[in-house]
Amino acid sequence: MTMKSLLVVFRADASVEIGTGHVMRCLTLADELTKQGYQCWFICREHRGHLGDLIVSKGYELHLLPASPSVEQKSSNSTDNAHTDWLGVPWQQDAEQTVEAVSPVKTDWLVVDHYTLDARWERKVASAVGRIMVIDDLADRKHECALLLDQNLGRKVSDYDQLVPSDCIKLIGPRFALLRPEFSRFRERSLQRRQQPKLKRILISLGGVDQKNITRRVLSALPETSLPPDTELDIIMGGAAPFLVEVQQLARHLPFRATVSVNVPDMAERMCLSDLSIGAAGSTSWERCCLGLPSIIMVLADNQRSAAHALSERGIAIVVNSAEMVRDEINQLVTAGNISGRLAAMTKAGAEMVNGAGCIRVLQVLTSRGSEF
């Protein structure tokens, strides 16, 4: 095979429980690889809320593994892992199914983005693929891989010293954040419009699924703030969000100009046009940083806690634990008398942290380590 015919296979899942972030960042990397002429496949399990239709609509071959037929099979998955149930089947079975999916072809790279999978799974599939890249956020288990990416703020290279082989290349920190190219394209425009900060338009996006209906709680708290009635609320939801209809109904009765949009293709532009974001402390944090969008962030999962703390320490975001705290922080912003200064400080700190070139940096390492690696 020539370099341009290399095959990169992604093993990642999305579901109502897992969320969409793992598949979405893999799609970002796959899109950039495809632009350079590489072939990309996806292997995903058919959980409720999987993103198979999206993957196929973007032109990628998808191997959809069957969902677990029973709760008993799910509970038999013994991985000593806090996210065990996310896989849906025993890890040994998942490894066997993955090997079966890739065995007819020459897979040069297998990219694994799944909190349940670790070195045991990777060793079981290693003989069927060229090299393995792991995307992780936790630094809580061993991996058998040639390349590891952890894009989180506050993470150190040394956190993985005892978890990966000594010759593994480690790409650590938000300078390697996997952002779609539109965030780089809108960066200059976004930073330009923030030179005189105001609070007129608020973007509300609490994950592609929002299984706990946090969006409703936030929207219910906003009428108790000092925000003027001409405030615009741009509310973003995923199509698989179980409480989408409830949020749409609530938005119609808010004392603001509120719209609810589903599965938006223009998130970068929406962030650019917003003055403040209320969002989750997940991978969208790096998108907001790139565009200098000030944010109030909520920790919606334990794996977000460390990065949220680091964002708060650096003055990039305001971290809250409840909708009531969102209300209190907005009131403080509006009434403190220095709203422009606070928004400008968050913009500067975020933009200095992430410049949008992370995916290209990862790609340079990945594509320079082809079949000859």
Residue, then its C-alpha position, 0 to 999 in steps of 0.5 A: m500500500t502507498m501512504k495515500s491508501l492507508l486504512v484507519v479504523f475507529r472503534a468508538d460508541a455513542s449512546v444515550e448513556i455515553g453521549t456523543g462526544h467520543v464519536m464526534r471527535c473521532l469523526t473530526l479526525a476522520d474528516e481530516l484524514t479523508k481530506q488527505g486521501y486516507q480511507c476511514w472506517f467506523i466500528c460502533r455498537e448499536h446502542r440506543g442513540h448511536l450515531g450510525d446514520l451520521i457516520v454513514s451520511k458522511g460517507y464512511e463505511l460502518h460496521l455496526l456491532p449488535a447491541s447486547p440482547s439482555v441485561e444479564q449479558k451486560s452485567s457479565n462484562s467484568t473489566d474492573n472499570a467504572h465505565t464497564d456498562w458502557l460497552g454493553v458486552p464482555w470486553q472479550q466478545d467486543a475484541e473478537q467482533t472487532v477482529e472479525a470486522v477488520s480481518p478482511v482488510k489491512t488496517d494500518w491504524l486502529v483508533v480506540d476512543h472508549y472508556t471501557l477498553d484497555a490494554r487487555w482488549e488492545r492486546k487481543v486485537a493487536s495482531a489484526v491491525g497495524r498500530i493502535m492509537v488511543i484517545d483517552d481522558l481519564a489516565d486510569r488504566k493501562h493501554e497497549c498502544a503506539l500513540l496516545l492522545d489526552q487533550n485535557l487541560g491539567r493533564k501531564v505527560s507523566d500521568y501516563d508514564q506507568l500506563v503505556p509502553s515506554d516507546c508510546i508517543k504521548l500527545i497531551g493537553p488542549r493544544f492537541a484538541l480535536l476541533r473541526p476546521e470551522f473553528s479555526r475559520f471563525r476564530e479571527r471573526s469571533l475574537q474581533r467581535r469580542q473587543q467590546p464585550k456585551l451580554k446580549r446572546i447566550l448559547i445553551s448547549l448541555g451535551g448531545v443527549d442531556q439525559k438528566n434534563i439539565t437544559r430544562r433546569v437552566l431554562s427554568a432558572l433564567p427568568e429569575t435573573s436580571l437578564p433583560p427581555d430582549t436577551e436571545l437564547d440559542i438552545i442547542m439539542g441533539g436529536a436523540a435527547p430524551f427531553l427535547v420536546e419538553v425543552q421545546q415547549l418550555a422555550r415557547h413560554l420563556p420571557f426571552r427570545a428563545t429558539v431550540s435547534v437540533n443537530v446543528p451543522d453550524m456550531a462554530e458560527r453560533m458560538c462566534l455570534s454568542d456572547l456567553s455560553i452555558g454548557a457542559a465541561g466536556s470536549t466543547s470546552w476547547e471549541r469555546c476556548c478557540l473562539g474566545l467564548p466566555s462560558i459558565i460550565m457545568v460538570l455533568a460527569d466525573n471525568q469532566r471534573s479535573a478539566a473544569h477545575a483547571l479551566s476555572e483556575r485559569g480564569i477561562a470559565i465559571v464552574v457551577n454545580s447546579a442551575e441555581m448557581v447558573r442563575d446566581e452567576i449570571n446575576q453577579l455578571v449583570t449587576a457587578g458593574n464590570i461585565s465587559g471586563r470579566l467577559a474580556a478576561m475569559t476571552k483572552a485566557g481561553a483564546e491563548m489556551v487553544n488556537g484550533a490547530g490541534c487536529i492538524r498536530v495530531l494528524q501530522v504525528l499519525t500520518s508520519r507514522g504510517s505502515e513503516f512505523 
